Amino acid sequence: MAVRELRYFGDPVLKSPADPVTRFDKSLESLVTDLLDTVDAPGRAGLAAPQIGVSLRVFSYRVGDRVGYVVNPEIVELSEETHEIDEGCLSVPELWFPTRRAKHTVVRGVDVRNEPVTVAGDDVLAQCLQHETDHLDGVLYLDRLTADRKRTALREARQRDWFWSRR
């Protein structure tokens, strides 16, 4: 059980697709515990394993009273109805931009015992499920911004002390 150090925009682990989990053992249980502990802070909604430097397909979430995790998640349903919603990221701190997301999302995966898990969510939980699954595919929310917003976001990110290549 530990709150793990975050990786920031510019770190190559965030832009690489994560590997599927194939070993369901104590190390996976420890990783899930760390993800849940690390996301359990005010203002945090979700956390993908690559954000703590682990290139495995696992994420945790905490949206309202919904708390959990999914191993090897896949989005199986996205509503056609979308909206622009302000989005931020623990790996891109302090920057929030309107991002188009489906209003409803269903994710399927497994738990630490390789038992099936399905998580469905609307609005903020739907956004979180999409955002965290994107992380596992090496996609940051910045990649989903309009061209003008993305240019602004990249310019602002490169000026921040946390930007990976400035470390």
Phi, psi and omega in degrees: 000119181198148170273120186267153177290139181274151171262146185245159179315133184107337177287126184302334181298334182282343182253007181251135176300137180281153180279145175296147175283129179239345180246118181255085188224192181298327180293325176293316178301319179295317178299313180298318177300315179297319178297317179293319178295320184287326179281346185277063177218149180306139178085000179254135181245329183202160181206125177261148182308319178301335180290347173245019173086013181248116185272065176230151183279080179215139170218158173243160177215154177209096182234111185061233179266008178265116180229135178179196181207163175219133175259137181052051182287148172223135174285124181249350178206131172230131178291152174289332179286127181235170173204159173268129183225139178300133183227143175227184183203139178298334180271358176224063189296150174076354182248125180232132180220144175299128183229135179280126179221153173294144181282341180224138182219143172235130178241137174239144177193214180221170176259190184291347177259010181067028176266144183300142177225136173231132177235125177244142180208156176243156173052246186294320177294321176299316177301314181299313180300319178292315182300312183290322176295322174304314179306319183289342176264005181078023182248128174261156180301333177301329179292342182263359181285158172297160184304314181296315180295322181294318177302314179298313182298315181295319178298314180294319181298317183295341180270353184275149179297331182281349183302128191306315184286350177273352184280000000 
